[in-house]
Amino acid sequence: MRNRTYTADAEPGDTVTVAGWVHEVRDLGGIAFLILRDTSGKIQVKFEKDEMDDDLVETGLGVHRESVISVTGEVAEEPRAPTGVEITPESLDVIAEAEAQLPLDPSGKVDAELSTRLDNRTLDLRKDEVKAIFEIRAEVQRAVREQFRDLRATEINTPKIVATGTEGGTELFPITYFGKEAFMNQSPQLFKQLMVGSGLERVFEVGPIFRAEEHNTPRHLNEATSIDFESAFIDHTEAMDVCEAVVTAAYEAVAENCQDELEALGLAEEFEAPSGEFPRLTYEEAIQRINATGKLDEQLVWGDDLPTEGEKALGEDVGEHYFITDWPSEIKPFYIKDHDDDETLSTGFDMMHPNMELVSGGQREHRFDNLVAGFEQQGLDPDAFEYYTKMFKYGMPPHAGFGLGGERLIMTMLGLENIREAVLFPRDRQRLSP
C-alpha cells in the first residue's frame, strides 16, 4: 500500500494512513474508540460522534473484530491512549470484512486448545505472544548463520529426496520418484561429510529433516529443522567448542535484539544467555549421577541408552547446558569414529539442555576400510551407499560435526510446553494440514 505508515511510526502532528486489523472497538456513548493493530503495534482511533460524519462513525463502529481496514487522519498526543497517541479519522475503508464468529480469540482474552490454534494458525499468530515466538525463531536462525560465517563455514543446501537413508531403511518416509522408490532424507549427515572432502572444508546447513517415528509426545516432530555443522581437520572436542559457541550466540542475540518479544512472553526479567563453558560429562559419569539421584525405578548399567526420566534427573542435577561424551561405541551410528586408544568408546557426544537432548555429534570415521566395516557391523549394505563411501578413497580428511534441533532450541530457550508451539505448521502422526 503506497503511503502507508506503520502504527509505531505515527508521530503527533502527522497526517497518516495506517492499515491493519480491528483489534477492539469500545463504544462509550458520545465517544468511541477503535484499536487498530499492525505488525509494529497498535494505535487508537478516536470517534467523537457529534463532530463526525455519521457514515464514518457507523462504518468504524460497525466493523467486526479482525477485519482489515485502513484509516487516514491526524495523529495527536494522548497520554491515556494505549500507546500515547491516537488518530482522529478523516476516512476509514473496510478492506476485508471478518466474520462475526471467529474460531479463536486473537486478543487472547479467551484461551484456545493447541489443536484449535494450530488449525487456525493465521489467526493464532495475530496474538503478540505467539508472534513473538516466531520473531525470536527468526533471530535465532539469523544469529546461528552469522556465528557459522564468523567461523568461516559455508552455508550449503543438501537434497531432501534420497535413494537411501542416513542410517539405513528405518524411520524413513518412502515416496515414489519417477517409478522408483525414494525417501525423504532424515539428515544431511552423509552429504555434509562429502563436502568436508571438497574445496569447501567447513560447512553448515539450516534445513528440514524427516523422521517417520511413531512418537506422540510434546517434544517430537516428524518434520523438523536441523542446524548442522561439519568441518575438516577438527576433532570431537573442537566440534563441541563450535556447538557451545553457536548456542550461546543464539541466546545472546535474543537477549540483545528481542526485548519486546521477551516482554510479550513474560520472560524479559528472567532471560539470560549461558555464560562460561558447558560442563562435559563422560557417559560413565552421566549414568553414575543419574543412578545417584534415585529417581529411576531401575539402575542404569553400561550400554543403556539414557531414558527420558534419566535425562530429566541428570538435567536437574547439572542445572545448565552440558555435554555427554565418550559413549559406548555400540550405541552410536556407524559413521562415528571410535577412540584410537579404546575401540569400545565412541567420540560421539550429545549436548543437553536440562530438559532434553538438543544436539548429537562427534568425530567421523574418515578411513575407508573402517567405514565399510562399520556399515557391515550394523547390518547395512555398503554398496547401497557407494556414492558416499567411494569418496573416502580419494583423500578424506579427519572431520567432525553435529546436528542441533532447531525447534528444541526454541522450545527450551523459551520454556514452551509443546514443541509444536515453535513450528508454524507442525507435522506429526495426526497432523498433515494445514
C-alpha positions in Angstrom: 0.0 0.0 0.0 1.5 3.3 -1.1 2.0 5.9 1.6 1.1 3.5 4.4 2.6 4.3 7.8 3.2 1.7 10.4 1.5 2.4 13.7 4.7 2.5 15.6 6.0 5.3 13.3 2.9 7.6 13.7 4.0 10.9 15.3 1.9 13.6 16.8 1.1 16.3 14.2 1.4 14.0 11.2 -1.4 13.1 8.9 -1.0 9.4 8.1 -2.7 6.4 6.6 -2.4 3.3 8.7 -3.7 -0.2 7.8 -4.2 -3.3 9.8 -6.7 -5.3 11.8 -9.5 -4.2 14.1 -8.3 -5.4 17.5 -11.1 -3.9 19.6 -14.0 -1.5 19.5 -15.2 0.3 22.6 -18.3 2.4 22.4 -18.7 4.8 25.4 -21.7 6.7 24.2 -20.8 10.1 22.8 -17.3 8.9 22.2 -15.9 5.6 20.9 -12.5 4.1 20.2 -11.2 1.6 17.7 -7.9 -0.1 18.3 -6.1 -0.9 15.0 -3.2 -3.4 15.1 -0.4 -4.0 12.6 2.9 -5.9 12.8 4.6 -3.0 14.5 2.0 -2.5 17.3 -1.4 -0.9 18.0 -2.9 2.6 17.7 -6.1 4.2 19.0 -8.6 5.7 16.6 -11.0 8.1 18.3 -14.6 8.8 17.1 -16.3 11.9 18.6 -19.8 11.1 17.3 -21.3 14.6 17.3 -18.4 16.1 15.4 -18.0 13.5 12.7 -19.8 12.3 9.6 -22.5 9.7 10.6 -21.4 7.3 7.8 -17.8 7.4 9.0 -18.8 6.7 12.6 -21.2 3.9 11.6 -18.6 2.2 9.4 -15.9 2.4 12.1 -18.1 1.2 14.9 -19.9 -1.5 12.9 -16.9 -3.3 11.6 -16.3 -6.8 13.1 -13.1 -7.5 15.1 -10.2 -8.8 12.9 -11.5 -7.1 9.8 -8.8 -5.4 7.7 -9.2 -1.7 7.5 -7.2 1.5 6.6 -7.6 4.8 8.4 -6.4 8.2 7.3 -6.3 11.0 9.8 -4.2 13.3 12.0 -2.1 11.9 14.9 -2.4 13.6 18.2 -0.7 13.0 21.6 -3.0 11.3 24.1 -1.4 10.0 27.3 -4.4 7.9 28.1 -4.3 6.0 24.9 -2.5 2.6 25.0 0.5 3.9 23.0 0.3 7.6 24.0 -1.1 8.7 20.6 -4.3 8.5 18.8 -5.7 9.2 15.3 -8.8 11.3 14.6 -10.1 9.7 11.3 -10.8 11.7 8.2 -11.6 8.5 6.3 -11.9 4.8 7.0 -12.1 2.0 4.4 -13.0 -1.6 5.2 -10.7 -3.7 3.0 -11.7 -7.2 4.1 -14.6 -7.8 6.5 -14.1 -10.7 9.0 -16.9 -12.9 10.1 -18.6 -12.1 13.4 -17.8 -15.5 14.9 -14.1 -16.4 14.9 -12.7 -19.9 15.7 -10.4 -18.4 18.3 -9.9 -15.0 20.0 -6.8 -13.3 18.8 -6.9 -10.8 21.6 -6.1 -13.7 24.0 -8.9 -12.9 26.4 -10.4 -16.4 25.7 -7.9 -19.3 25.7 -8.0 -21.9 22.9 -6.7 -25.5 22.8 -3.4 -26.0 21.0 -5.2 -28.1 18.3 -7.6 -25.2 17.6 -4.7 -22.8 17.5 -2.8 -25.0 15.0 -5.9 -25.4 12.9 -6.2 -21.6 12.7 -2.5 -20.6 12.7 -3.1 -17.4 10.8 -5.4 -16.1 13.5 -3.2 -17.5 16.2 -0.2 -15.5 15.1 -2.1 -12.3 15.5 -1.5 -12.7 19.2 1.5 -10.8 20.4 2.9 -13.7 22.5 2.6 -16.2 19.6 4.0 -13.8 17.0 6.9 -13.2 19.5 8.0 -16.9 19.3 8.5 -16.7 15.6 10.2 -13.3 15.7 12.6 -15.0 18.2 13.0 -18.0 16.0 13.9 -15.8 13.0 16.5 -14.0 15.2 18.0 -17.4 16.3 18.4 -18.5 12.8 20.0 -15.2 11.8 22.4 -15.4 14.7 23.5 -19.0 14.2 24.1 -18.3 10.5 26.2 -15.3 11.5 28.2 -17.3 14.0 28.9 -20.0 11.5 30.0 -17.5 9.0 32.3 -15.9 11.6 33.8 -19.4 12.0 34.5 -19.5 8.2 31.8 -22.1 7.4 30.0 -22.0 4.1 26.2 -22.5 4.0 25.0 -25.4 1.9 21.7 -27.0 0.8 21.6 -30.7 0.6 18.9 -33.0 -1.1 15.8 -33.8 0.8 14.9 -36.7 -1.6 17.4 -39.5 -1.4 17.8 -43.1 -2.6 18.6 -44.4 0.9 18.6 -43.1 4.4 21.4 -41.8 6.5 21.2 -44.8 8.9 19.6 -47.4 6.7 15.9 -48.1 6.0 14.4 -47.4 9.4 12.3 -44.4 10.3 12.1 -43.2 6.6 9.1 -41.8 4.7 9.0 -43.6 1.3 7.9 -41.7 -1.8 7.6 -42.7 -5.5 10.2 -40.9 -7.6 9.6 -41.4 -11.4 8.7 -45.1 -10.8 11.5 -45.7 -8.3 11.4 -45.9 -4.5 13.0 -42.9 -2.8 12.8 -41.4 0.7 12.6 -38.1 2.5 16.0 -37.5 4.0 16.3 -38.0 7.7 19.6 -36.0 8.0 22.1 -34.1 5.8 24.8 -36.2 7.5 26.3 -38.0 4.6 26.2 -35.1 2.2 27.8 -32.6 4.6 30.6 -35.2 5.2 31.2 -35.3 1.5 31.5 -31.5 1.5 34.3 -31.5 4.0 36.3 -33.6 1.5 35.7 -30.9 -1.2 37.2 -27.5 -1.5 34.7 -26.1 1.0 36.1 -28.0 4.0 33.8 -26.3 6.6 30.0 -26.2 6.0 26.7 -25.6 7.7 23.0 -26.1 6.8 19.7 -24.9 8.4 17.0 -27.0 6.8 14.3 -29.6 7.2 14.7 -33.3 8.1 12.1 -36.0 8.1 11.7 -38.9 10.5 8.9 -41.5 10.4 9.0 -42.1 14.1 5.6 -43.0 15.7 6.1 -40.7 18.6 3.2 -38.7 20.0 5.0 -36.6 22.6 5.4 -32.8 23.4 9.0 -32.9 22.1 8.9 -34.9 18.9 8.1 -33.9 15.3 8.1 -35.8 12.0 9.3 -32.8 10.1 11.8 -30.7 12.0 14.5 -28.1 11.4 18.1 -29.3 11.8 21.0 -26.9 12.3 24.0 -28.8 11.0 27.8 -28.2 11.0 30.7 -30.2 9.7 34.4 -29.3 9.4 37.5 -30.9 8.1 40.6 -31.1 10.3 38.9 -30.8 13.7 38.1 -33.5 16.3 35.0 -34.0 18.5 36.3 -31.6 21.2 36.6 -28.8 18.7 33.1 -29.6 17.4 31.8 -29.2 20.9 33.5 -25.8 21.1 31.6 -24.7 18.0 28.4 -26.1 19.3 28.7 -24.2 22.5 29.6 -21.0 20.6 26.6 -21.3 18.3 24.0 -22.0 21.1 25.5 -19.1 23.2 25.4 -16.8 20.2 21.7 -17.6 19.7 20.9 -16.7 23.3 22.9 -13.6 23.2 21.2 -12.3 20.0 17.8 -12.9 21.5 18.8 -11.1 24.7 20.1 -8.2 22.8 17.6 -7.9 19.9 14.3 -9.4 21.1 13.4 -7.5 24.3 9.9 -6.6 23.1 9.2 -10.2 22.2 10.6 -11.5 25.6 8.3 -8.9 27.3 5.3 -10.3 25.4 6.2 -13.8 26.6 6.8 -12.7 30.2 10.4 -13.6 30.0 12.2 -10.3 29.9 13.2 -10.3 33.6 14.5 -13.9 33.8 16.0 -14.5 30.3 19.8 -14.7 30.2 22.4 -16.2 27.9 24.6 -19.1 29.1 27.9 -17.9 30.5 31.1 -19.9 30.7 31.9 -23.3 29.3 29.3 -26.0 29.3 30.2 -28.9 31.6 31.4 -32.1 29.8 30.5 -35.4 31.5 31.5 -38.8 30.2 28.7 -41.3 29.6 30.0 -43.3 32.6 29.8 -40.2 34.8 26.3 -39.4 33.5 24.9 -42.8 34.4 26.5 -42.7 37.8 25.0 -39.3 38.5 21.6 -40.4 37.3 21.7 -43.5 39.4 22.8 -41.4 42.4 19.6 -39.3 42.1 17.5 -42.4 43.0 14.8 -41.2 40.6 14.7 -44.2 38.3 13.0 -47.5 39.1 16.0 -49.4 37.9 19.7 -48.6 38.0 21.3 -47.9 34.6 24.2 -50.1 33.5 26.9 -49.6 30.9 25.4 -49.8 27.4 22.0 -48.5 28.3 20.6 -45.6 26.4 19.5 -42.8 28.6 15.7 -42.8 29.2 13.8 -39.6 29.3 13.4 -39.8 33.0 17.2 -40.2 33.3 17.9 -37.2 31.2 15.5 -35.2 33.3 17.0 -36.3 36.5 20.5 -35.5 35.3 19.4 -32.2 33.9 18.0 -31.2 37.3 21.3 -32.3 38.9 23.5 -30.3 36.5 21.2 -27.3 36.1 22.6 -25.9 32.9 23.6 -26.8 29.3 26.1 -29.7 29.3 27.7 -32.3 27.1 27.7 -36.1 27.5 30.9 -37.6 25.9 32.6 -41.0 25.4 29.5 -43.0 24.7 29.8 -46.8 24.2 30.6 -47.4 20.5 27.8 -49.9 20.2 25.1 -47.4 20.6 26.4 -44.7 18.3 26.0 -44.6 14.5 28.4 -46.4 12.2 30.0 -43.1 10.9 31.1 -42.0 14.4 34.8 -42.7 14.9 35.9 -44.7 18.0 38.7 -43.5 20.2 42.1 -44.6 18.9 43.2 -46.0 22.3 39.9 -47.7 23.2 37.6 -49.0 20.4 34.8 -49.6 22.9 34.4 -45.8 23.4 33.0 -43.5 20.7 34.0 -39.9 20.0 30.2 -39.2 19.8 28.7 -36.6 22.0 25.3 -35.2 22.9 24.6 -31.7 24.1 21.8 -31.4 26.6 19.6 -28.7 28.0 18.5 -29.6 31.5 15.1 -30.6 30.0 16.2 -32.6 26.9 18.8 -33.5 24.3 19.5 -30.7 21.8 22.5 -32.0 19.8 24.1 -35.1 18.6 27.6 -35.0 17.1 31.1 -36.4 17.1 34.2 -37.1 15.1 33.6 -39.1 11.9 35.3 -42.2 10.7 37.4 -40.9 7.7 39.3 -44.1 6.9 37.6 -46.1 4.1 38.2 -49.6 5.4 37.0 -48.8 8.9 33.9 -47.0 7.5 32.9 -50.0 5.3 33.5 -52.3 8.3 31.1 -50.1 10.3 28.4 -50.5 7.7 28.7 -54.2 7.8 28.7 -54.4 11.6 25.4 -52.5 11.7 23.8 -54.8 9.0 23.9 -52.2 6.3 24.9 -52.9 2.7 27.9 -50.6 1.8 27.0 -50.9 -1.9 23.8 -49.0 -1.3 25.9 -46.1 -0.1 28.6 -46.2 -2.8 28.1 -42.6 -3.7 29.2 -41.8 -0.2 31.9 -44.4 0.6 33.8 -44.1 -2.7 34.7 -40.5 -1.9 36.6 -41.8 1.1 39.1 -43.4 -1.3 40.0 -40.0 -2.8 41.5 -38.3 0.2 39.0 -37.6 3.0 40.4 -35.6 5.9 39.6 -36.1 9.6 36.4 -34.3 10.4 33.7 -33.7 13.0 30.4 -32.0 13.3 26.9 -32.1 14.8 23.2 -31.6 14.3 21.2 -29.3 16.5 17.4 -29.5 16.7 16.1 -26.0 15.8 12.7 -26.4 17.4 14.1 -27.9 20.5 16.4 -25.0 20.9 13.5 -22.6 20.7 11.3 -24.8 22.9 13.9 -24.9 25.7 15.1 -21.3 25.3 11.5 -20.0 25.8 10.2 -22.7 28.2 7.5 -23.8 25.8 5.4 -26.7 26.9 5.0 -28.3 23.5 7.4 -28.3 20.6 4.6 -27.6 18.2 4.4 -24.1 19.5 7.8 -23.5 17.9 6.6 -24.5 14.4 4.3 -22.6 12.2 2.6 -25.7 10.7 3.8 -28.8 12.6 3.8 -32.3 11.1 3.2 -35.2 13.4 1.3 -38.5 13.3 -2.1 -36.8 13.5 -1.4 -33.5 11.6 -0.9 -33.2 7.9 -2.9 -30.0 7.4 -2.7 -27.0 7.4 
